[in-house]
Amino acid sequence: MPGIVEPLLNGFATALTPGNFLAAFLGVLIGTVIGILPGLGPTASIALLLPVTIGMSPLSGIIMLAGVYYGAMYGGSTTSILVNIPGEAASVITCIDGYQMAKQGRAGPALGISAFGSFIGGTAGVIAVMLISPILAESALKFGPPERFALFFFAFTLIGYLAGRSMARGLLMGVLGLLLGAIGTDDIHGVDRFTFGTLYLRDGIGLVPLAMGLFGLGEILYNIEQREKQVSLMKTPKNLLPTRQDWRDSIGPIGRGTLIGLGIGILPGGMPAVSSLISYAVEKRVAKNPDRFGKGAIEGVAGPETANNSATAGGFVPLLTLGIPTNSVLALLLAALMLHGVTPGPLLLFKYPDVFWGVIASMYIGNILLLILNLPLIGLFVQILRVPYSLLSPLIIMFVLLGAYALNNSVIDVLTTILFGLLGYVIKRYHFEPAPLVLAFVLGPMMETSFRQSLIMSPTGSMAIFLSRPISGTLLVIAILVLFLPLIRQRLKDLFQTH
Amino acid sequence: MIGIDRMVGIGAIAGGILLAFFSWQIDLGTWRIPGPGAWPFLLAVSVASIGGWLVLCPPPPIPQSLVSKPRWGRLGIALGTLFGYVLILQPLGYIVATLLLLFAQVHWVENRRWATSLFTAVLAAVISFWVFGLWLKVLLPPGIIPIRAGS
């Protein structure tokens, strides 16, 4: 504990400098707005903001982008409760009981408990990041290339498993991401791979055009065929404070939501949306009267909202200590760090303590800012929904293309963004998951380097090096088990059915 | 009828084989010192294998309620204007190209009245040029309007 207090205080000193404080404020403000607006998630927004952060210091850039991420989680619940439209995926479950509460005239307590739960979950998550990260980073320092490769492989299979309705689809997206990451000049031999003689592809495909296209443009193109009507707004409630009974009903779900969120957030593929779903299921299971769920139970709002914010913070543990992003938003944050020359991983804590502790401190500040912003200004934020989407989406397209051009003043970057936008549309249209693609694209080059270094290290040049070392062996065995899990599950199901 | 997963699977098998061939040509190296083609070769084999998995055991089909009807007309216009933007950005410059793009998007894709579309397009193109080109000094192409951004 004494080893944490001093660097944390230094972190606060850094995070409270005017530039960094402004970055945190802007981040959570943009995040809240993004969370409220349906159709534009945190991934797309962070992709759009990536070029903006290039002109900022690494710490300010990361503070702002992290603020957008957890700000979106806060904001997402507002539209779920007031208009039954989730602002982002993690708030889908909040619609069920949140909107019912609003219809019964209890929108205020629903919004209030959602904000307080988010604050508690988010803050508890940051405390966990602060306590777990140094220990994990210390252990990860002992990792060599085989362990790193096994860890990447393990993360990759888990992401594929948790990605969506089919593991094969998730893995296909992941391998596609790895292949896209392999385009360009090979770092070790200096040989061009899949460049087809073009100069542009020699440096590889840029993450910013890829992410802006897949998530930003892809989302807009998909919405063109989805959009039907502008939402009608419910009157914003005056009193947002939950009653004493509301608190009594919510304290358990908030506690459980915090733990569930943390557990899920740390796992690769553990997206906040998954944690809110699990939290809802747990609350329904432990409730004395589960019939109340779906009819305006405050536990159905408190638990999931706490869990998704706790998971958001929890995801920073593997990102900052192992360099492994657990979802697409964190993959973009990893890319942002790398764009600024900061490589996340076990050495981050020792080489860039100002970045690590500055981000942690900014998250405490950001959570307080969000509580201050979200409670009194909720009426103002909801007015954003009055902006017609038909005007908003062309403007977003303009910002996407402008951002793509501004990177290198290159029209080819604009074309690349549009092509990935088309791919993003197709992926979304046919219910594939773009997240494993981006994650694998970011992890791919590091995974390849570890793979090749491991084989060079091996005395006989054999794959056995991965299985002969205890950590890498264990991780690979678990990863292979995860790969065969759908098959094992099917076999067991068949067996039970026959008996 | 062949499902989307089987179609993707067949595509993945064909693409995987093609990529494996290209990777082979790059140089696979040896187990001791893997060449630059080794990693893409492994990935290409993985793509083909997953393709096989999708063909043999496709996941259950998506419920029809979740599948929206494509609006090819609006989507076609949206994509056409985007690709057109790439072609006209350098010769016409940022302001004119963006104005045309926004007008087309608001008027034809979003079905807004032409006056609203024109007003939105002019306002957004001029303000974004002023903010990004003149204030943030992004080197936006001047084209036919002789105002140099980024200086």
Interface residues (C-beta under 8 A of the other chain):
Chain A: G55 R165 S166 A168 R169 L171 L172 V175 L176 L178 L179 A182 D186 I188 H189 V191 R193 F194 L217 L221 I224 E225 Q226 S390 L391 S393 P394 L395 I397 M398 F399 L401 L402 Y405 A406 N409 V411 V414 L415 I418 G421 L422 Y425 R429 Y430 H431 E448 F451 R452 L455 I456 S458 T460 G461 S462 M463
Chain B: I4 D5 V8 A12 L19 F22 S23 I26 D27 T30 W31 R32 I33 P34 G35 P36 G37 A38 W39 P40 L43 A44 S46 V47 I50 G51 W53 L54 C57 P59 P60 I62 L66 S68 K69 P70 R71 R74 L75 A78 L79 L82 F83 Y85 V86 L89 Q90 T98 L101 L102 Q105 V106 V109 E110 N111 R112 T120 A124 A125 S128 F132 L136 V138 L139 L140
